[in-house]
């Protein structure tokens, strides 16, 4: 028996087609809302209509990634609903095709759409979000791409770093390093006007070093100083980004850095598991639709299916956000905070599917 039969391809084709239409419709609405909500910034600096259009276009991958579970649910409801309305599902069941078999074909389609979600969340959405932010800040405030105005705090071992200005990932300014003793007393303070990352090391220029000892403070002026720390430009870039704008690989690197230095990594671990759970969420949403199309929504119209899909999608989104925040506050394991609604939805879908056999 073939892994994917002609019947599977036929069902998957209907699901893919209606999912594409739902994706086009919802992303268009989301993009229009974003354009209108951001139009108030037109005229600030050199930020005009064309710059706003570029910002909105870069946000499309993020909107698709956020909406894809709802899009997949609507596509499944509409795709299978079309087959049910044309009595093709009835013919399949009469020919001995079980509901589980139809659910398997739906899961195969979900696997493909889930993989698309993974690519969106791990590559296209973070890239688009970063480029959109840089484009807006560049034209609104004249900021150099990759730079940031707000200070950045970092830690490595017993050294706490304060970076006053990030020009680029490899060029920083107004850097202060506080070295702590084992009793958390201040051992030294080093201030550098500029620093560059060259050949795997940070080279500081125009340095003023103050050492604190029992006999008082000693101050030294140095034209240059090399710091052999492990904080790379990648870590600096990741710390500046919001957690939902970081790729899976970046989240793993950042959580490793935070854990190695005794810092709180819960937010980033939660986001990592949410990205990893995203494909399974899409599959659970699609499987959840199957028994409803075969049961209570079988004779319903397109409008009723759309309303049902939107309500379920919005309810799931709210439950997902509440669970994630509650899990962080309550100290739940990240996989539970990120995946509890998906596990419950998938379990309910499988239970209903087995009962409908």
C-alpha positions as CSV (number, residue, x, y, z in Angstrom):
1,X,0.0,0.0,0.0
2,X,1.3,3.4,-1.0
3,X,2.2,5.8,1.8
4,X,0.1,8.5,0.1
5,X,-2.7,7.2,-2.1
6,X,-4.6,8.9,-4.8
7,X,-7.5,9.4,-2.3
8,X,-5.1,11.0,0.2
9,X,-3.8,13.4,-2.5
10,X,-7.3,14.3,-3.4
11,X,-8.3,15.2,0.2
12,X,-5.0,17.0,0.7
13,X,-5.5,19.0,-2.5
14,X,-8.9,20.3,-1.3
15,X,-7.4,21.2,2.1
16,X,-4.4,23.0,0.5
17,X,-6.5,24.9,-1.9
18,X,-8.9,26.3,0.7
19,X,-6.1,26.9,3.1
20,X,-4.3,29.1,0.5
21,X,-7.5,31.1,0.0
22,X,-7.9,31.5,3.8
23,X,-4.3,32.6,4.1
24,X,-4.7,35.2,1.4
25,X,-7.8,36.6,2.9
26,X,-6.7,36.7,6.5
27,X,-3.2,38.0,5.7
28,X,-4.8,40.8,3.5
29,X,-7.0,41.8,6.4
30,X,-4.1,41.7,8.9
31,X,-1.9,43.7,6.5
32,X,-4.6,46.4,6.0
33,X,-5.1,46.8,9.7
34,X,-1.4,47.1,10.2
35,X,-1.1,49.7,7.5
36,X,-4.0,51.8,9.0
37,X,-2.7,51.5,12.6
38,X,0.8,52.6,11.6
39,X,-0.3,55.4,9.3
40,X,-0.2,57.9,12.2
41,X,3.6,57.8,12.0
42,X,3.7,59.1,8.4
43,X,5.6,62.4,8.4
44,X,7.8,61.7,11.3
45,X,11.4,62.2,10.0
46,X,11.6,60.8,6.5
47,X,9.0,58.2,7.2
48,X,6.5,58.3,4.3
49,X,3.9,56.2,2.5
50,X,6.5,54.1,0.7
51,X,8.5,53.4,3.8
52,X,5.2,52.4,5.6
53,X,4.4,50.1,2.7
54,X,7.8,48.5,3.0
55,X,7.4,48.1,6.8
56,X,4.0,46.4,6.3
57,X,5.3,44.1,3.6
58,X,8.1,42.9,5.8
59,X,5.5,42.1,8.5
60,X,3.6,39.7,6.3
61,X,5.6,36.6,7.3
62,X,5.0,37.4,10.9
63,X,1.3,37.8,10.3
64,X,1.1,34.5,8.5
65,X,3.1,32.7,11.2
66,X,0.7,34.1,13.9
67,X,-2.4,33.3,12.0
68,X,-1.4,30.0,10.4
69,X,-3.2,27.7,13.1
70,X,-6.5,29.6,12.4
71,X,-5.8,29.5,8.7
72,X,-5.2,25.8,8.8
73,X,-8.4,25.2,10.8
74,X,-10.4,27.3,8.4
75,X,-8.8,25.6,5.3
76,X,-9.7,22.1,6.7
77,X,-13.2,23.1,7.6
78,X,-13.8,24.6,4.2
79,X,-11.9,21.9,2.2
80,X,-13.6,18.9,3.9
81,X,-16.9,20.9,4.0
82,X,-16.8,21.2,0.2
83,X,-16.4,17.5,-0.1
84,X,-19.2,16.9,2.3
85,X,-21.5,19.3,0.5
86,X,-20.9,17.5,-2.7
87,X,-21.7,14.2,-1.1
88,X,-18.1,13.0,-1.8
89,X,-17.5,12.2,1.9
90,X,-20.7,10.1,1.8
91,X,-19.4,8.2,-1.2
92,X,-16.1,7.6,0.5
93,X,-17.7,6.2,3.6
94,X,-20.0,4.0,1.5
95,X,-16.9,2.6,-0.2
96,X,-15.5,1.6,3.2
97,X,-13.2,4.6,3.8
98,X,-13.1,5.1,7.6
99,X,-13.1,8.5,9.3
100,X,-9.7,7.6,10.7
101,X,-8.4,7.3,7.1
102,X,-9.7,10.8,6.3
103,X,-8.1,12.0,9.5
104,X,-4.8,10.5,8.4
105,X,-5.0,12.4,5.1
106,X,-5.7,15.6,7.0
107,X,-2.7,15.0,9.3
108,X,-0.5,14.5,6.2
109,X,-1.7,17.9,5.0
110,X,-1.1,19.3,8.5
111,X,2.5,18.0,8.4
112,X,3.2,20.0,5.3
113,X,1.5,23.1,6.6
114,X,3.2,22.6,10.0
115,X,6.6,22.5,8.2
116,X,5.7,25.8,6.5
117,X,4.9,27.2,9.9
118,X,8.2,26.1,11.2
119,X,10.1,27.8,8.3
120,X,8.0,31.0,8.9
121,X,8.7,31.1,12.6
122,X,12.3,30.1,12.5
123,X,13.5,32.1,9.4
124,X,11.1,34.4,7.5
125,X,9.2,35.9,10.4
126,X,12.3,36.9,12.5
127,X,14.1,38.2,9.5
128,X,11.0,40.2,8.4
129,X,10.3,41.6,11.9
130,X,13.9,42.7,12.3
131,X,14.1,44.3,8.8
132,X,10.7,46.0,9.4
133,X,11.9,47.5,12.7
134,X,15.2,48.7,11.2
135,X,13.4,50.3,8.2
136,X,11.0,52.2,10.4
137,X,13.6,53.4,12.9
138,X,16.0,54.3,10.1
139,X,13.5,56.7,8.4
140,X,11.7,57.9,11.5
141,X,14.7,58.7,13.6
142,X,17.6,58.5,11.2
143,X,19.1,55.5,13.1
144,X,21.8,53.5,11.4
145,X,20.5,49.9,10.7
146,X,21.6,47.5,13.4
147,X,22.1,50.3,16.0
148,X,20.1,50.8,19.2
149,X,19.7,53.8,21.4
150,X,18.7,52.1,24.7
151,X,21.5,50.7,26.9
152,X,22.2,46.9,27.0
153,X,23.2,45.0,30.1
154,X,25.2,41.8,29.9
155,X,27.0,39.5,32.3
156,X,29.8,37.0,32.0
157,X,31.0,35.3,35.2
158,X,31.9,38.0,37.7
159,X,31.8,40.8,35.1
160,X,28.7,42.9,34.5
161,X,28.8,45.0,31.3
162,X,26.8,48.1,30.5
163,X,26.8,49.0,26.8
164,X,25.6,52.6,26.3
165,X,25.4,52.6,22.5
166,X,25.3,49.8,20.0
167,X,26.4,51.2,16.6
168,X,26.5,47.8,14.9
169,X,26.9,44.2,16.1
170,X,30.7,44.6,16.1
171,X,30.9,48.3,17.0
172,X,29.8,49.7,20.5
173,X,30.5,52.8,22.5
174,X,30.3,54.0,26.1
175,X,31.1,50.6,27.6
176,X,31.4,50.1,31.3
177,X,32.6,46.8,32.9
178,X,32.1,46.2,36.6
179,X,34.2,43.4,38.0
180,X,32.9,41.9,41.2
181,X,34.8,40.1,44.0
182,X,33.5,36.7,45.4
183,X,31.7,38.7,48.2
184,X,30.0,40.8,45.5
185,X,32.1,43.8,46.4
186,X,33.4,46.0,43.5
187,X,36.9,45.0,42.4
188,X,37.3,47.2,39.3
189,X,35.5,49.5,36.9
190,X,36.7,49.8,33.3
191,X,35.2,52.4,31.0
192,X,35.9,52.4,27.3
193,X,34.7,55.1,24.9
194,X,34.7,52.6,22.0
195,X,35.1,48.9,21.4
196,X,35.3,46.7,18.2
197,X,35.0,43.0,17.8
198,X,38.1,41.8,15.8
199,X,39.5,38.3,15.4
200,X,37.2,36.9,18.1
201,X,38.1,39.5,20.7
202,X,36.8,42.8,21.8
203,X,39.3,45.6,21.4
204,X,38.5,48.6,23.6
205,X,39.9,52.1,22.9
206,X,40.4,55.2,25.2
207,X,40.1,53.1,28.3
208,X,40.0,54.3,31.9
209,X,40.5,51.6,34.5
210,X,39.8,52.0,38.2
211,X,41.0,49.2,40.6
212,X,39.7,49.1,44.2
213,X,41.9,47.7,46.9
214,X,42.5,47.9,50.6
215,X,44.9,50.8,50.0
216,X,42.3,52.8,48.0
217,X,41.5,53.2,44.3
218,X,44.1,53.3,41.5
219,X,43.3,54.9,38.2
220,X,45.0,54.1,34.9
221,X,44.5,55.6,31.4
222,X,45.1,53.1,28.6
223,X,44.9,53.9,24.8
224,X,43.8,50.3,24.1
225,X,42.8,47.1,25.9
226,X,41.8,43.6,24.8
227,X,39.0,41.7,26.5
228,X,39.0,37.9,26.1
229,X,35.4,37.4,27.1
230,X,33.0,35.0,25.4
231,X,30.3,37.5,24.6
232,X,30.1,37.5,20.8
233,X,28.3,39.9,18.5
234,X,25.7,37.2,18.0
235,X,24.8,37.3,21.8
236,X,24.8,41.1,21.7
237,X,22.4,41.0,18.7
238,X,20.1,38.4,20.3
239,X,19.9,40.3,23.6
240,X,18.7,43.4,21.7
241,X,15.9,41.5,20.0
242,X,12.5,40.5,21.4
243,X,12.1,36.8,22.1
244,X,9.6,36.3,19.3
245,X,11.9,37.8,16.8
246,X,14.7,35.2,17.4
247,X,15.2,32.0,15.5
248,X,15.3,28.6,17.1
249,X,19.1,28.5,16.8
250,X,19.3,31.9,18.2
251,X,17.1,31.0,21.2
252,X,19.2,28.0,21.9
253,X,22.4,30.1,21.8
254,X,20.9,32.8,24.0
255,X,19.5,30.3,26.6
256,X,22.9,28.6,26.8
257,X,24.6,32.0,27.4
258,X,22.0,32.9,30.1
259,X,22.3,29.6,31.9
260,X,26.1,29.7,31.8
261,X,26.0,33.0,33.6
262,X,23.3,32.3,36.1
263,X,20.7,34.6,34.4
264,X,17.0,34.1,34.1
265,X,16.2,32.3,30.8
266,X,12.6,31.4,31.3
267,X,11.2,33.8,28.8
268,X,13.5,32.6,26.0
269,X,13.0,28.9,26.9
270,X,9.3,29.4,26.7
271,X,9.6,31.1,23.3
272,X,11.8,28.2,22.1
273,X,9.3,25.6,23.0
274,X,6.5,27.7,21.5
275,X,8.3,27.7,18.2
276,X,8.9,24.0,18.4
277,X,5.3,23.3,19.2
278,X,3.9,25.5,16.4
279,X,3.8,22.7,13.8
280,X,2.0,20.3,16.2
281,X,-0.5,23.1,17.0
282,X,-1.3,23.4,13.3
283,X,-1.8,19.6,13.0
284,X,-4.0,19.5,16.2
285,X,-6.2,22.3,14.8
286,X,-6.7,20.5,11.5
287,X,-7.4,17.2,13.1
288,X,-9.9,18.9,15.5
289,X,-11.9,20.0,12.4
290,X,-12.4,16.6,11.0
291,X,-15.1,15.1,13.3
292,X,-17.0,18.4,13.3
293,X,-17.2,18.5,9.5
294,X,-18.4,14.8,9.6
295,X,-20.8,15.5,12.4
296,X,-22.5,18.7,13.6
297,X,-21.2,20.9,10.7
298,X,-21.9,18.4,7.9
299,X,-25.0,20.1,6.6
300,X,-23.9,23.6,7.6
301,X,-23.2,26.4,5.1
302,X,-19.9,28.1,4.5
303,X,-20.8,31.0,6.8
304,X,-21.4,28.7,9.8
305,X,-18.1,26.9,9.2
306,X,-16.2,30.1,8.9
307,X,-17.8,31.4,12.1
308,X,-17.1,28.2,14.0
309,X,-13.4,28.2,12.8
310,X,-12.9,31.8,13.8
311,X,-14.4,31.3,17.2
312,X,-12.3,28.1,17.9
313,X,-9.2,29.8,16.6
314,X,-9.6,32.9,18.7
315,X,-10.5,30.8,21.8
316,X,-7.4,28.7,21.3
317,X,-5.2,31.8,20.8
318,X,-6.4,33.3,24.1
319,X,-6.0,30.0,25.9
320,X,-2.5,29.7,24.5
321,X,-1.5,33.1,25.7
322,X,-3.1,32.7,29.1
323,X,-1.4,29.3,29.6
324,X,2.0,30.7,28.6
325,X,1.8,33.6,31.0
326,X,0.4,31.5,33.8
327,X,3.1,28.9,33.3
328,X,5.8,31.6,33.6
329,X,4.3,33.0,36.8
330,X,3.7,29.5,38.3
331,X,7.1,28.1,37.3
332,X,5.7,25.4,35.1
333,X,8.0,23.4,32.8
334,X,8.4,25.4,29.5
335,X,7.1,22.5,27.4
336,X,3.9,22.4,29.5
337,X,3.4,26.2,29.3
338,X,3.9,26.2,25.6
339,X,2.1,23.0,24.7
340,X,-0.8,22.4,27.1
341,X,-3.5,23.8,24.9
342,X,-2.1,21.9,21.9
343,X,-2.0,18.6,23.9
344,X,-5.6,19.1,25.1
345,X,-6.8,20.0,21.6
346,X,-5.1,17.1,20.0
347,X,-6.4,14.7,22.7
348,X,-10.0,16.0,22.2
349,X,-9.7,15.7,18.4
350,X,-8.3,12.1,18.6
351,X,-11.0,11.1,21.1
352,X,-13.8,12.5,19.0
353,X,-12.4,10.9,15.9
354,X,-12.2,7.5,17.5
355,X,-15.8,7.8,18.8
356,X,-17.0,8.8,15.3
357,X,-15.7,5.6,13.8
